[in-house]
């Protein structure tokens, strides 16, 4: 009789364990389904198997995107390393100033390229541009190895007679820290 009670208790315990396992698995599946964006799922009721299939497809697509991004990153790093090696072999990065745009246009582009040891103080660049009657409308920069490229989109606000690109160029060129 004792054995039958133990067997019954053991069966009951296994049923409880299995029930808890199913509840836990269902909760995990629901949590997984909630993480899938709406573009990969629908609002209509679908089976657990369908939800798992959609999650699998989504995760596979994410993995492919990560691999593509890694390849692009590796290619960019390799290109930067090659450029870096070439620039080191040639000479230290020299600073340069370019002012682009049509002479009749009030919209210009100021390109500042610098690298160690030659750099620009951007606050001074802005000060000079303002003094020369130019307003910076947007600015961006990029780093390529040991070179830094600043691109400033500017607009001539003061249309006084005598706005000289040469003067702006000379003043900006003087800013290079040697």
N, C-alpha and C positions, 0 to 999 in steps of 0.2 A: 504494500500500500504506500509505503514511504517513497518507493521508486516511482510510482505512478504520479505522486504529487510533485516530485522533483522533475519528472519528464514534462508534466503539465506546466510547471513554473518556467521551465526552460523554453518550452514552446511559446509561452506568453511573452517571455523576455525577448526571444528572437523576433516575434511579431512586432513588438514595440520598437526594437532596434531597426527593423526593416521599415516600419512606418515613419520613424524619425529620419531615416536615410532618404526616403522618398520625399518627405516634406522639405528636407534640406536641399535635395537636388532640384526640386521645383522652385524653391526660392532662388537658388543660384541661376537657374535658367531664366527666370523672370528678371533678375538683375542684369544678366547678359543681354537680354532682349531690350532692356531699357537703355543700354549703352549704344545700341545700333541707331544711327541717324535715320530720320524718317524717310530719306530717299531710298533706303535699303529695306524698309519695312512698311507695312500697311496698318491702317487702324482697324481693319476687320480682324475678327478672331481667326487665328491660324493655329495649327497644331504645334506642339512643342518641337516635333521633328522639323517642321518648316522653319520655325524660329532659329533652330540650331543650324540649319542649312544656310539661311541668310546671314547669320553671324559668321559662319565659316567663309562665305564668299567675301564678306566685308573685311574680315581679318586678312584674307589672302590679298585683296586689293591694297590694303594698308601696307602689307609687307612689300609688295611690288613698288609702291610709291617710295617707301623708305629706301629700298635698294637703288632706285633711280636717283633719289636725292644724294645718297652716299656716293654714287658714281660721279654725279655732277660736282660734288664737293671735292672729291679726289682729283678730278680733272682740273678744277680751278686751282687747287693747291699745287698741283704739278706745274701748271702754267705759270703761277706766281713764282714758284721755286726756279723755274727756267729763266723767267724774266729777272728775278733777283740775282741769279748766277751770272747772267749776261751783264747786268748793270754793274755788278761788283768787278767783273773782269775789265770792263771798259773804263769806268771812273766813278767816283762818288756822285750821287745824284745831284745834278746842278738844278738850281731853282730857275724857273722861267715865268714870265708874265705874258699873257696874250689878251688882247682886247678884240673881240670879234663882233661883227655886225656891219650893216651898211652905214656909210657916213651920213646919209640923209635920214636914217631911222633913229628914233629916240630909244629903241630897245637894243641893248648890247649884252654881250656875254663876256665876263672877265674870268679867265682861266688862270689859276695859280698852281703851278706844279713845284713841289718842293720835296726835299728828302734830307735826311741827316747828312751832313751837319747844317744844311741850308734850309731854314724854315721861315714862315711868315707869322707875324702877330696879327691875327684876324681883327682884333679890336682896332688896330692901327689902319688896316685896310679899309674897314668901314668908315673910320674917321676921315680918311683921305677922300673916299668916294663922296661922302656927304659934303665935305668942303668944296668939292669940285662940281656940286649940283647934281649928284647922281643918287638915286634911291635904289636900294637892293630890294628886289621883289621876291626872289627866292634864292636859296643857296643849298648846295649839296657837296658831298665829298666822297672820295673813294680811296682806298689804300691798295697799292699794287707793290708788293714786296717792301722795299725801303722808300717808295715814293708815295706822296700824298697829293691828290689832285682835288683842288677846290674849284667848283664852278659856281659863279655868282651871276644870276640873271639880274640885270640892272636896267633902270629907265632914267633917261636924262630928264630931270624935273625942272631944272633951271635952263631955259632956252636962251640964255644970254649969248650975245655975240662973243665969240672967243672961247667956247668950250673946245678944249684941245685934247685929243686922245694922247698926243705925244706927252703932254704935261702929266696926265694921269698915269701913263705908262712909266714915265721917268720916276715919279713919286713912289709908285708901287714897287718898282725895281729897287729903289733905295731901301726899302723895308727888309730886304733879305738879310737875315742874321747870319753872318759869316763866322 
